[in-house]
Amino acid sequence: MEKFIIKGGRRLEGEVTISGAKNAVVAIIPAVILADGPCVLENIPNISDVSISLRILYEMGAEIKQLDKGVYRIDATGIKDPVVPYELARHMRASYYFLGTLLGKFGRARVSMPGGCYLGDRPIDQHLKAFSALGAVCTLENGMIDICADSLIGSQIYFDKITVGATINAMLAAVKATGLTVIENAAKEPHIVDLANFLNSMGADIMGAGTDVIKVRGVKNLKGTSYAIIPDQIEAGTYMVAAAATRGNVLIKNVIPKHLESITAKLAKIGVNVEEFDDSVRISVDGPLVKTSIKTMPHPGFPTDMQPQISTLLCLAEGTSIVTDEIFNNRFRYVDELRRMGADISVEGRVAVIEGVGKFLGAPVTAPDLRAGAALIIAGLAASGVTEIDDIYHIERGYEDIENKLRALGADITKKTVPGNSVRKVAL
Ligand code: EPZ
């Protein structure tokens, strides 16, 4: 089992470069299956969700070659059996994107039920609604979702709830369907647009990605392509908050400022200086941090994946802040861990009331999930004393080389291997 050891109280200073977007790449890697030739993907982050996604493709029969750091050539034309290995898929939530891509390519897919993790309820009814609308029959047996369709026919899909995953799966299943599919009440996250751009570079005909109505006109064939993944807006936001929490001065490079608008707006309200450049932002803090209220919303609202991190920062602000997670109904499990470090937070359902205590005290804590783990790192960086974070495998699912990136900014962080197994929890 591995843990991070952080000696806090040091300002972060210098420059950090953001990697490719986790939530884009976990959709784009499966989408390679739709191509009738090899694809070259660039700016692929070295994170465990990518390793699992590539391993699934390999086990299914794809040829994968790493051409350079973050650059992979993937030829999935050797995949004939649309079944994803159960053991690999069950630990990664994003494995459900193989449903849409295999259905889109073969008219058939068998994938394990995704791990819905401690963010609250995470049903997949809207995914199945989209597949059914296109003419597929969905059944569940022995923890496997089995979907098949004699033919996929373009259709009207209206999502009862804005859902990133179901929007992605609907696009993947519809790109080769016969006729026009209209996806309404679609999610608008940057990674939705990135997937649409990738599919269009293969010869798909997708319009409206990034708006709440996406139109997909089915095409017969999709060719191999080369594509570079967008930078990760949540990794960028995490480093913005870490710089603010340590009252540092950090230039965060390889970002798309437009993707960070809601994060930038909230940080400015809290009293953080955010200086925007073409593909970077600089974070600094002069005066006091002050309370604010935050509600997570679908993009372009404040992202739920930044909720644990911004809540941690608000513990250091003056006054009482209110944070409401409108997306997931149980995404405050990190609060117990922050309390060990001196936080004063009360949680009622989707709402956290955060008293600004102004400081953290180092303590042994455990990462309950990916973004909560990042929040605990931020608290440890700001804390006086030493913080030990267990179960860091959660964090390494979504943050490339976080230890070295933080160390390069002046953090005193080391990874330590200790005997004993980490309890393997389901991934997000
Ligand atoms: C994706 O999860 C991301 N995961 C999450 O990132 C992110 O928090 C979430 O989108 C919201 O942006 C990946 O992309 C792998 P949703 P997903 O479907 O697709 C409900 C991270 O930290 N819902 O947009 O599972 C659902 O319960 C991870 O990087 C249904 O009711 O999220 C939730 O309340 C965590 N029925 C809301 O919609 C469905 O069929 C949004 O879920 C699907 C979802």
Residues whose N, C-alpha, C, O or C-beta is under 5 A from the ligand:
A	BS01	EPZ	N23 A94 D121 R122 P123 I124 D125 Q126 H127 K161 I162 T163 V164 G165 A166 T304 D305 I327 F328 L370 R371 L428
